[in-house]
């Protein structure tokens, strides 16, 4: 992996960086049942650190396959469009976030 400040890192697009981090996160955490351990993984934290530019890619992943992207979306946007009664229902939570993204032209 390139070190910070090297041209190689700067030539990576937001999407490429997200896809690489997401792939690494999924590979390293697929076997974990702990939500906390999954979201504290360094790759997941780096995705959050990418800021608002990563939101469309998070939503694309959520549309493709509902996973633990909710905390990243909340952390980056500061929003939570999920109704209280839907908390814990992955399908309903995904729909709420996808509707939120559609309303903002991110999908």
N, C-alpha and C positions, 0 to 999 in steps of 0.2 A: 504494500500500500504506500502511496506517496506521502511524503511528509508535508506538513502545513507549509505553505509558501512556495511550493514547487509548482512549476507550470503544469505538470500532469494533473494535479488536483484541480486547478483552475479551469482546465479544459473539460472537466466532467460536468455534464448538464445536471440540473436539479433532478430531472427524471432518472437519469442513469445512477446518480448517487442514491436516490431513494430506493430504486429497484435493488441495488446491491446491498444496501443496509437491510431492507425488508427480507431479502433472501437469506442473508446471514442470520438475522433475528429468528426467522422461522426455523432454520436448520438447528440453531442452538437452543431453542426453547420449546420445540414441538413436544418433547417428552415431559415437560414440566406441567404440573397441575396447579401450581401456585401462580395466581394472577400477579401478585406482587413481584415475584421473581421474574416473570415474563416481562413486565413493564420496566423493571429496573435494569434489564439487560442493556449493556452499553450501546448496542446497535439501535434499540428502540429509543433510547435517550438521545442519540445523535439525530434520529429522525425528528423528534420533537424540537431539537435545536436548530433544525433547518428553517423553522418558522412558517409563516403563512404560505410561502411558495409551494409547500409540500401538500397542502390541503387537497387540491384536486387529485393527486395521486393516492392519498389516503382514501378518498371517496371512491375512486376507481377500484381499489383493492377491496373495499367494503362491498361494492356492487358485485364484484366477481365472486367473492367468498367471504361471508361474515367471519371476522376474526376479532382479536382484541385491539382494534384500532380506536376504540371509543375514548380511551384516556388520552391518546395522542391528539385526537381531534379537539377534545375539550382543552387540553393544555395549550395548544397552538391558537385556538380561536377564542377561548374564554367563554364559549357558549355551550349550552346543553339543551338541544331541542327534544330530548327524550322525556315523555310524560312520566310522572312518578309511578303510575301503575304499570308502565312498560319496563322499568328498571329490572335488569336480569334476563329479559326476553331478547335474546340476540337478534332474532328476526325483526321484532318490532323496533328495537334500537337502531338496527341497520336502516330500516325504512324511514325512521325519523331523521336520521342524519342524511340519507340520500335525498329526501324531500327538502331538507334545509339547503343542501348543496344545489339542487335544481332551482330553488327560489332565488339563489344568488348567482346563477349562471356559471357555476363551477363544474357542472356535469353536462 
